[in-house]
Amino acid sequence: MFHKTKRKIVFAVVGSLLVLMAVTLTAIYGINKAVLQRENIEMLQTYAERYSLDKQPSSAADGKPGSKPSEKPDEGAGAQSENPEPPDAWREKKEPQFQLSTFYSVAYSDTGEVLSVNNGNNALQSQETLLAIAGSILSSGKTSGMTGSMAYLVEKRNAYTLVAMLDATISNNNQAILIRQMMIVGSLALAVLVVISVFLAGWIVKPLEENDKKQKRFVSDAGHELKTPIAVVSANSELLRREIGESEWLNNIDYENERMSDLIKQLLALSKAENDVIPTEPLDFSKLVDGETLPFESLAFEKGKRVEAQIEPDLTVKGNANQLRQLVSILLDNALAHGTGDEIGLTLKHEKHSAVLSITNEADELSGEQLSHLFDRFYRTDEARTETGAHYGLGLSIAKAIADAHSGRISAAYQNGKAVFTVVLPIDK
């Protein structure tokens, strides 16, 4: 139980850190991307303001706008107006970055003819590539944004349309490097925190684990100590009966003494299931369940009920025969005692490398709160505790302890007016 608690603490800590890390990286990536896009658009606006069509180099063919664009790149600031607007504070700050950036542009006439192509000072992109990119940008209908590694701005002017583009490859690569380095550092920090969380989980759970061990030891010790006075009471009652004959009071003493004896036996069985290291061996679980079901068929018949069993043969599990018999007996006894219908269903089948035992019986409605406490010690759905007999709310606790000791699990559900108890045990390969 405490191993599961430790794992839950570690998973909770690590899961929270992973979520926090993912949110942080996403926020940083999004903010950084938005800032870069804003700066790229602002630089493109500056480029567009300085752009002048009549300063573009003329075609080698006839020097007239609208003819085939020159294959030579613009020289220096040939694509800029001679009298650009005075730079504002942002431009003064970003002017070196502006000068080092690579800009491209394509100008189109109102009829769609290419008036000019500027493929940058370094001619990193061919004119054919720029024309294809500019054409797709115009087709999209957007006036600004990103396409691949290219930031763009579309500006409509009096006699032509300008498509200005900025190569953002370097800034995108820098952003990718930043995220990658953050993920590496974050992963290393997360690994360290996992180790720390494992230590802290053990430190937090240790006092609870020690307290639980003390409680279990007390139950075991008290159970063994109480066996002697119970035996003495029983012996004295028998002697008195021989002396004075049958008596209502002696019968009452015997009845309560027997109930106390059964309770002590169940407490010791629970302690044994939870604490002892049990010897295990491969068992024919199908045969074991079938053998334990037979006597309950007779008991059910006496109460006007029947047990409908469907047992898949040759299912082998590794476990302790006595404890597994006790597990099956507890569940059948529980169905027989608390079922409201006249039929108890039992199925054993092979599912996903596990032997799955299900016992079903009609029952009064069980709420989610009741289902969550069914395997607690001394818990009974009858809060007034008016039941008689040897049912003390320990049977299902013992069943759960046995399932846990065999690396299995047990669960309870209420479906279509029926209580369903399911035990899953790993198949022995």
N, C-alpha and C positions, 0 to 999 in steps of 0.2 A: 504493500500500500504506500509506504513512504518512498519507495523507489519511483513510483508513479508521480507522487507529489513533487519530488525533486525534478523529474523530467518536465512536469508541467511548469514549474518555476523557471527552469532554464529555457523552455520553449517560449514562455511568456516574455521573458527578458529579451531573448534573441529575436523573437517575432516583432516586438515593439521597436527594437533597434533597426531591424530590416525595413520596417514601414517608415520609420523616421529617416533612415538613410535614403530610401527611394523617394520620399517626398522632398527631401532636401536637394538631392541631385536633380530631380525634375524641376524644382523651383529655380535652382541655379541655371540649369540648361535653358529653361523658358525665359528667364529674365535676361540672361546673357544674349540669347538669340534675338530677343526683342530690341535690346540696346544696339546690337550690331546692325540689325535691319534698319533701325531709326537712323544710325550714323551713316549707313550706306545710302539711304534715301536722301539725307541732308547733303551728302557729298555729290550725289547725282543732281540734286537741285542746283547746287553751286556750279557744277559742270554745265548744266543746261542753261543757266543764266549767262555764262561766259561764252556759250556756243554761238557762233555766227556762221550762217550758211555761205555767205559770200567770201569768207576767209578760207573755205575749204579748197584744197588743191584741185585745179581743173583737170579734166580728162585729157589724156594724151591724144585723144582722137580729134576733138574740136574745141575743147575748153568750155563747152556750154553745159549748163545744168540740164540734167535729164538724159545726157548721153551716158555711155557705159562708164562706171566708176573707175577711177585710177587704181591700178594694182599696187601703187606705191603708198606706204603709210604716210600720215601727216608728219610734218617736220616740226619739232618743238611745240610751240604754242600756236601753230598755224590754225588750229581749230578753235582758237579762243579770240574773243573780240579784243580790239586794241585798248578799249576803255571799259574794263569790267567794273561792276559796281564796287564801291569800297567794302572790304570784308568787315563783317560784324565781329563781335567777341568770339562767337563759336568758330568762325572761319579763321580768325587769327590763331586760335588754339589748335585747330585741326589742319592748318595750311601745310605743314610738313607731311602729314598723313595723306592729304589731298594730292600733293605733288608726287608722292611715291606710289599712288594707286594707278592701276591700269584701267582706262576708260575706253569704251567703244561706242560708236553711234551709227545709226542709219537714218537718213532723212528721206521721207516719201512725199511726193506731190499729192495734191488732193485727188488726182486720178489714179494713184497707186504706183506711179513710176518711182524708181529709185533715183534720188537726186544726188546723194552722197553717201559714202561708206568710209568711216574712220575706224581702222582696225588696230589702233593703239600705237604707241611709239615703238613697241618691241615686236609688233606683228605676231602676237601669240595666237591669234585666231585668224583663220583665212576668211576672205570676204564671203565665200560660199557658206561657211558656218555661221557667220554673223547674219547673213540674209535669212538663213533658215530659222535662227533663233528669233530674230526680229519679227519674221512672219508669224511664228507661233504665238509671240507675245501679242501682236495686233489681233490675231484670231481669237485670243482668249477674252478680249474686251476689257481687261484690267489695265489700270493706269500705273500701278506700281506693285512690286513684290519680288519674289525670287523664282528663278527657273534654273534648276540644277545648281551650279556654283555661281550663277550670274544674278546680280541684283539689277533691276531695271526700273526705268521711269519713262512713261509715255506722256509727251507734252504736245498739245495741239497749238499750232501757231497760225498766223494769218495766211501764209501761202503754202505751208507744208506741215507735216507731222514728224516730230523728232522722237526716236526711240533711243534713249541713252542707257548704256549698260556699264556695269562695274564688275570686274572680276573679283569675287569674294573668296577665292580658293584658299588663300592664306589665312584669312580670319576664320573660315570654317574649320580648317585644319587645326588652328590654335584652339578653337573651342572643343574639338574632338580630343585633343591632347589633354586639355584641362579636365574634361569629364573622365577620361581614362585614368589620369593620375589620381583624381579624387576617388575613383572606384578602387584602385589598388590600395591607396592609403586607408580608405574606409574598410576594405576587406581585412587588412591586417589588424586594424583597430577592433573590428568585429570579432576576429579570432581571439584576440587578447581578452575581450569582454566575455566571450563564451567560457574561457577558462575561469575567469573571475566569477562569473555567474554560477558555474558548477560548484566552486568552493563556497560561495555565499548560500546557495541552496542547501548544501550539506550542513552548513553552520546554522541556518534557520530551522531546518527540520530536526536536527540532532536532539534538542530538548524534548520535542514532541515524541520522537521515536523512543527515547529513554523512558518517558512517562508511560507510553503505551506498553513497553516491555514490562514495566513494573506492575501495571494493571493486569496484564495477562498472567504474570507470575503469581500475583495475589489470587486471581481466580483459580489457578491450578492448585496453589498451596491450600487455599480455603476449601476447595472441593475435596482434596485428599483428607484434610483434617475433619471435615464434617461427615465423612463416611463412617468413622468410628462411633460417634454418638448416635447416628441413625441406626446402626446395627445394634447398639445397646438398647435403644428404645424398642426396636422390633423384638429383641429377645425378651425384654421385661414384659412387653405386652403379651407375648405368648405364654410366659409364666403365670401372669395374672389371669389369663383366660383359663388356664388349667385349674387355678385355685378357685375362681369365682364363677366360672362358666362364661357363656356368651353375654356381652354387654354392649349396649348402644354406644357407650363412651369409648370402650376399647375398639369397637369397629371404626369409630371416627378417628381415633389415634392411629390405627393401622392405615386407614385411607390417606390421611395427611402425611404420615411417615413414608408411605409408598410414593406419593407425589413428590415429596422432598428428595427421595432417593432418585427418582427419574430426573428431576431438575439437576441434581449433582452430576448424574451420568452425562447429561447433555452439556453441562458446563465443562466437564473434563474432555468430552469429545470435541467441543469447540476449541479448547486450549490445545489439544493434541493436533487438530487439523491446522491450527494457525502457527504453532511453534515447532513441532517435531519435524525432523528430516525423515521422511518416510521412504522405505525401500520400494523401488518401482521395477517393473518388468513388463515386457510386451504381453498384452492381454487381448483375448477375443472379446471386444466390447459388445458385439452383437449377442454373443452367447450369454455374457454376464447380464445384459439388460433383459434378455428373454427369461433367464432363470429368476431374476428378481421380480419380474412382472407376474409370474404364475401364481404365487401366493396371494397377490392383491386381487387377482381375478375372483378368487373364492371370497375374499372379504367384501369385494364390490357386490357380488351376487347376494350375499347375506343382507346387504343394504338396499337391494333392489336396483343396483346399478350394474354396468358392464364396462370392461376395459377393451377398447378397440386398438390393437397393436399392429403396427406396420414396421417391421424391423428388417433393414437391409443386412444380409449376411456378410460375414468375413470382414468386419471392420475392426482393425487392430489399433489399439492405443497403448501408450506406455504409461503405466500407472500402478496404483496400489489397489488390489482387488477389494479388500475390505472397505476402504474409503469410497470407492466408486459404487459398490453395492449400497452403502449408506446414502450416497448422493441420490441414486435412483429411488431408494426407499423413501427418503424424505419428500421428494417431489410427488411420488404417487400417494403417499399418506396425506400430504397437503391437499391434493386434488380430491381425495376421497372424503376428507373432513370438511372442506369448505365449498365443494362443488354443489351447485343448486340443481343441476340437471341429472339425468340418469345415464349419461355416457361420459367416459373419460378417454380421450384420444392420446395415443402414444406413438410417435414416429421416430425412427432412427435412420438417418441417411448420410451419404457421403457428399459433401459440398466443399469444393475448393481446398483440398488437402486437409479437411477437418471432418470429424464425426459430429453430426448435429442431432442432438436429442431434444425433442419438443414434447411437452405434456400439456394438453389442453382440456379445460373443463368449463362448463357454464358456471358463471359466478355473478354475484351482485356487482354493480358497477364500481370500478376502482378509479379514483381520481389520479391525476398526475402527481399530486402530493403524496398520496398513499403508495403509488408505484415506486417513487423515489426512496421510500423508507422501508420497503418490504424486506430488505436484507439486513436491516439494522438489528442489533441485539435487543431482545425483549419487545420488539415492535409487533403489535397486532392491530388489524384494521378495526377490531371491536374495541373502541377506546374505553368503554365501560368495563371491559375485561370480565364479562359475565360467562365466558366459556368455561366448560369443565373438561376434565380429561388431562392428558399429558402434553398439552400444547402451551408452551410458555413463550413463544416468539423467538425461539433459538434455532429451530429447525432450518429455516432458510439462511440464517447466518452461518450455520455449519456447512450447508450446501455451497454457499459462496466461498468459504474458506477452502473446501475441498477442490472446487473448480480452480481457484487461484493457485493452489499447491500443485496442480497438474498443468500449469501454464495455459489454462483455458479461461473461459468467461461464462457468466450466467446472467440472464436478463429476464425481465418480466414485462408483459404488455397486456393491454386489454383491448380486444378486437372483436367487433360484432357480438357483443354480449358474452364473450368468453375470456377467461384468464389464460394466458399463454406463457409458460416458462420454458426458456430455451437455454441449453447448455452446449457450448462449442468446445471440443477438445481436439488438439492436433493429432492427425493420423501418424502412427509410427511406421516409418518407411523401412 
